[in-house]
Amino acid sequence: MNSKRIRVLLGSPIHQKPAILEQFLNSLLRLNLGHIDLDYYLIDDNQDEASSELLQQFASQSGRSVFLQASGYRDDYIRDENTHVWHSSLVWKVAGFKNLMIRRAEAFGYDYLFLIDSDLILHPGTLLHLISTGKDIISEIFWTKWQPNTLMQPQVWMHDEYNQWEVLPGEQLSPEEIRRRFYAFLLRMQQPGVYEVGGLGACTLISSRAIGSGVSYDRVPNISYWGEDRHFCIRAAALGLPLFVDTHFPALHLYRDSDLDLVAEFIRLTSDAETAIAEEESADDSEAPGGQAGAEPAGAHGAAGADLTGDAEAAPADKRVQEAGAEWEALWTQAEARRRLSKEPDGDDDTGGAALEAAEADRAEKPDPAAGGDGSGEAASERLQAAPREVAAPAVAPAIALAAAAPRPKLTLTMIVKNEGSRFLRQVLLEHRKYIDEAVIIDDGSTDDTADICREVLQGIPLHLICNPVSKFHHESELRKQQWDAVVATRPEWILNLDADEMFEDRFPEEVDSLLRTDNCELFCFRLYDFWSETHYREDLYWRAHFSYRPFLLRYRENFNYLWNNLPQHCGRLPENIFELRHQLSNLRLKHLGWSKPEYREQKYLRYMQLDPNGQYGWKEQYESILDPQPYLVPWKE
């Protein structure tokens, strides 16, 4: 029997609602520890005093060493039943917290650091099992619908920001093949096992060897990916440390307040599993020579670890995943049939038809829940077709479109323009007319052909063009209110508010329909990239707009009381209280072209120095950085 004690530091940065935090802390106390000495490092980043009190009670009553540290921050963290809104400052603040935990684990000689988010409920066997795998970096899986009415997805991925399918270097995949591999990945992640992945987070065991190798959550400066976990994973891979996910003991993710209703059932199922494991070990010990009780930690062997309900083929204790698995299987079957059909040779060979008949027969035996259980598979087929061509990062994945037969809501483009005739106006309007239904444009005192370009390029699209004889931009909030009133007068459904030098990436026209058909969201936020040339955007201390999500696409609600920020500059292009509405993040990206030529940068610099010389409404150091001779630029990739 191995009597060596294993020292583990469990770390968690905590900014959490009291009801969810209480369940998280109780979950930690239910962990089976066996030969583990477990200490805690908790950073209290809460605004809610009740949450801070829960942490203090845990520190005094857990019976273990708890290092409880106040963060010193009082940041807002917006979350609701739809999504969580992460801004750049929040991401890198959390990264700093996790780095503190790495340093403490290293300084005090812990064998492992176990980093876990405070909205997870763990299976009691999780920690013992993760250690038993012998991996330097491994996460326990959990599943989430990142936005309502989308597929359940795990927090792990294979490559890039959140691509959940396998691809070889240089391999070019069709959208159909991507979808097929995506659903195959989801199905594999539901099978008990240990799998190598490209990215992970939120419930991660890190060995002392990995810590000694130099892992950290510091930002990798030449990578633009969103989220500190991605930068951790990229650095680990560069250091030669493979990343793994374990799927034997899925955690329950309390992403929404409504998920609290699932806790009691999760605890019941995982408690039943622990009882079954203990009984099996007792039987094994009585039969083994010498009765070597405790020779292997609970949950360390695959069959018992996978059995969360006493049935060796049972799905995870989170029943939502079991239900989703049936849907994934139907979707995968559809994709596989199409793949084989696409390879049907010319002539009389009926290989493709036979493949489709086989798939139909398979669905007849396993009714498709997405099709109402009648085995027709039509609903699954529609969902398969509607699935995103690329699966994006979860805080940024668009919702799956509703049935294509429903009329698409009206999309109204609105802009404020002034003397844009020689700049980007024609280019961006030509792009916008591919998907807009109407336009409301305020020409704020132009002296060139700006208005004529608007009429010419948008010919055939209803255009409401209002020309101000004298510019109002010196008091921007008045100008924005004029713009808003003009849009509202057209009875809009969705409002897209862009400047004359902003345009979306190439795939936006193909994917905007899915956003407009989303029935549980009133606001979409996007990342804006400041282009410093035709092919590169700027990224440094002063130019980090693309690290945050900003509101550009709003569903108009007549019964909502919109409130405005009255600042004369930088007041925002939409009402300031729109985040009270249900909102989501999209990883469709916006290009900001207004900085892309030296003469434009100089003009903007002079304008800011004239309107706001002391940086009262903006950031003076950023103004001054506009003319930097050698800024750090990153190439744009479609």
Buried (B, 14 or more C-beta within 10 A) or exposed (E): EEEEEBBBBBBBBBBBBBBBBBBBBEBBEBBBBBBBBBBBBBBBBBEEEEBBEBBEEBBEEBEBEBBBBEBEBEEEBEBBEBBBBBBBEBBBBBBBBBBBBBEBBBEEEBBBBBBBBBBBBBBBBBBBBBBBBEBBBBBBBBBBBBBBEBBBBBBBBBBBBBBBBBBEEEEEBEEBBBBBBBBBBBBEBBEBBBBEBBBBBBBBBBBBEBBEBEBBBBBBEEBBBBBBBBBBBBBBBEEEBEBBBBBBBBBBBBBBEEBBEBBEEBBEBBBBBBEBBEEBBEEBBEEEEEEEEEBBBBBBBBEBBBBBBEEEEBBBBBBBBBEBBBBBBBBBBBBBBBBBBEEBEEEEEEEBEEBBEBBBEBBEEEBBBBBEEEBBBEBBBBBBBBBBEBBBBBBBBBBBBBEEEEEBBBBBBBBBBBBBBEBBBBBBBEBBBEBBBBBBBBBBBBEBBBBEBBEEBBEEBEBBBBEBEEBBBEBBBBBBBBBBEBBBEBEBBBBBBBBBBBBBBEBBBEBBBBBBBBEEBBBBBBBBBBBBBEEBBBBEEBBBBBBBBBBBBBBBEEEBEBEBBEBBBBBBBBBBEBBBBBBBBBBBBBBBBBBBBEEBBEEBBEEBBEBBEEBEBBEBEBBBBBEBEEBBBBEBEE
